[in-house]
Amino acid sequence: MTYSKRVTELQRIYSLTPEDVFFCMLVASGATRQEAYAAIYRPTTNGTGTIASKANALQKNKPGILQLIEAIQYQRSGADTPTKTTSPKEDAAKIAESNKVDKKTLDTFRSKDGILEGLIKVLPSVTGKDKAAVLIQIADLQRMKQEENKEEAEQVVYYHPVSCFRCALYAEHKKKQKEEARKDADI
């Protein structure tokens, strides 16, 4: 049987069979999973329990099915891509406009405290490995803040020049020392 370009394209993108694509289309159209499974796969048993379990097993074995159903429902909800009435420059300008971050948010996330607040807000919504990664980031930032607060003691270092016998300053200094030594000897 020959299928349309759309079916073959969806089949290729989501790694599904044509029957799976039709199943997804029916479910996205509003049919229940059992009805769509019965219409497309034509099971030999009439029990709704077995059809439901087979439909669920099909969805578990092929993750592309759920993704395709969501994609079709998203397209049908009217959130499809805008028509090409604008120029590419205008599209780029709209994207840049939507990606701009207000100055307050930017300033918040430039400081370590702002980043910590953001991570703490995200923490309840993540689980597993993601939660561990967020906790590690929080610990790192807190450690960095502690290191930042430790001020190093200011040390003043004096450098003494090496004496040079040809230097005018050295000669003058030696002359003054000799004069002071004579004055001390005379006293």
N, C-alpha and C positions, 0 to 999 in steps of 0.2 A: 504494500500500500504506500502511496506517495503522500507525504505530509507537507504542510505549508512551510514557508521559510521561517515563520515565527516559531512554530512548534520545533523544528529542527534546531533553531538557534537556542531556544530555551533548553532543549534536550542537551545540547552541547555545553552550555554555560553551567547548568546545575547537575550535570552527569546523571541524567535520568533517562528512562525509556519513554517513548511517545505516550504510552498508556499512563505513566506517572504524570506527565505534563497535563494530559486531559483530566486526570484525577484532581490535580491542583487547581485547574481552571474551574471545575465544578464546585470544589470546596470554596474557592474565592468568590464564586457567584452566589453563594448562599446555601448550597446543598450541605447536608450533614455529611460527615466523613463516611458513615455507614451507607448512605444513599449513593454517594459518589463511588465508593468501592464496589457496591453491588452493580451499578450501571457500567462501570468500566471493566472490571475484572470478571464479572459474571460467575460468582462462586457457585459451587454445586449444592451447598447447604443453604437452607432458608432461615436458620436461626440467627436472630439479630445479635446475640451474644458472640457467636463465632465471627460474624462479619465485623463487629466492632473490634474484637481482639486482633483480627487480621489487618484491619485498617490501622490500628495503633502500632502493630508490629511493622507494617510497611513504613510508617512514618519514622519509627525508631531506627530501622535499618538504613534508611536513606535520608540523611539530614538535609539534602537539597530540596526535599518536598516542602518542608516547613518554610524554608527561605523563599521558595518560589511562590507559595501561597501568600506570604507577607508582601512580596514584591508586587504581585498582581493586585492585592487589596490596596496597596499604597497607590498604584497607578489609577485604580478606579475611584479612589477617594477624591480625585481632582488635584492631587499634589504632583502631577506629572510635570515634566520639564517645561519651562515656558516656551512659547512659540518663538521662532526666529525672526521677529520683527525688528529687533534691536541689533545694532552693529556689535561686532566683537569688542570694540573699545568700550562701548557702554556696558556690555556684560562684565568686562574686567573691572570697570569703575564700580559697578554694583557689588561685585564680589569683594573688592577692596574696602568699600564702605561698610559692608556687613562684617568684615574681619577686623575693623578698627576696635580698639579697646579704649575705654574711657580712661582719662588720666588718673582718676582715683584708684581704679582697679590696678592699673599699671604700677602706681606708687606703692600700693599695698603689697604686691607680689615682688617688689624689688627689695623689700626688707625681709629679714629672716623671720621676724614675728608674723608678718603677713602670710608668708609661706607656711609657717607652722599652723596658723589658724585655718588656712585652706585645707591642709592635710588632716587636721583634726575633724573638720566638717565632713570630709570624705570618708573617714575611718568607719563609721557605722554602716555605710552602704556597701563596703567591700568585704569579701570573704576569702578564706584560703590563702593561696600564695600572694594574691594582691594585697591582702591585709598585712601579711608579713613584710612585704616590700614597703608599704606605707609606714609601718612601725619602724623599720630600719631607717627610712628617710627622716622621720621625726627624731629618732635618737641621734642621727648624724648632725642634724641642724642644732639640736640642743647642745651637743658637744662643741660644735663650732661657736655657739654663742658664749659658752663658758670660757673657751680659749680666748675669745675676743675681749672678754671682761678683764682678764688677767693682764695688767699692764706691767711691762718689764721695767725694772728699776733703772732710772737714768744714771748712767755712768759717765763721768767726765774723765776723759783721757787726755793727759798732757804729753806732748812729744818734745823731747829735748834734742836740739840739733847737735849733730856731731861737730866737734870743734875742728876748725880748719886753720892751720897756721898762717895761711896767706890771706885769710878773711880780714877785712878792715875792722869789723866789729870785734873779732877775737883779739886783734892787736890792741884795740882801744881798751877792751876789758882787762887785758893783762897789764896794760900801762896803769890803769886805775888801781888794780890790785897791788902793784909795786909801790905806788904812791901811798896807799893806805898802810902798807906794811912799813914804810919809812916813817910815816906819822906815828904809828903805834910804837915803833922802835925809839923814836925821839921822845916820846912821852915818858 
